Amino acid sequence: MNFWQSKMLAELSPEEWESLCDGCGQCCLHKLEDEDTGQVALTRIACDLLDIKHCRCRKYGERSLLVPECLDLQQHDFAKYGRWLPKTCAYRLLGEGKDLPKWHPLVSGTTESVNAAGMKASGYALKASRIKHYEDYEDYIIEWLD
């Protein structure tokens, strides 16, 4: 049995926790929450720290200091913030009692499977600094990838 099938998220070592990230970059896309319904919408707008080509944070160790909205889920209540993650995110899936998808690198054995499955944000993400007004973010809402 694999570690992600035998442990709760809170029981994972730092190395196990980090290995769950599939490198899609979707978590670095800005989200908007409807104040009335609480529904979360994903946008194409990426945090400026995201290296869009490689879907990795350029300042990962400092991200929460440089971008206060960037949450380190190991330090926060996952149940409260998990819904802000993409539906395909390993942390969200495992938190909901589901298994990892076939394309996840821990299952497939290769990081190329994420790109082959069309899960990387690199194909559609835009840097936040390119969008002049926050009010325009609604124009960039996209559907969650499944």
Protein Blocks (a to p, Z undefined) as FASTA:
>chain_A
ZZklmpcfklpcfklmmmmpgolommmpccdddfklopacddfbdcfklcfklopafklm
lmmmmmmmlccfklmcfklmmmmpcfklmklmmmnopacdfklmklnopaklmmmnopaf
klmpccfklpmblklmmmmgccddZZ
